[in-house]
Amino acid sequence: MNPPVRASGSVRLLVVGLAWIGATLFGLAVAATTTIGPVVLNVTRSHGVHMGDLVAFSVAYVVALIVTLVAFSV
């Protein structure tokens, strides 16, 4: 039986980097296109951070964290 194949460090680093970049882009896309929930922080009179923006970023960053942990725990 052959041992499991392990990706090189640079490949794992690339995957992790893409996961965090993708998570950030997802959060920004949600924040730019939706107004879900109440405003929790007013940036200007016409712009603010909604609760849905925080939830989207939180979910996306938890997924990126799991990808990071899995990539470096093998």
C-alpha positions, 0 to 999 in steps of 0.5 A: 500500500502506498502512503498518501500523496501530500501536496508541496508547501507552495501548493498548500500555501497557494490554496490557502491564499486563494481561500482567504482571497475568495472569502474576502471577495465573497464578503465584499460582493455580499456587502456591495449588493445587499442590505440584509438586516439592520445597520450596525455601523454608519460609515457615512449618511448613506453608507453603513455596515449591515448585520448581513454583511457581518454574517457573510464575512463571518461564514466566509472566513470560517470556511477559509479558516477550515481550509487553512487548518486542513491544508496544514494539518496533513 
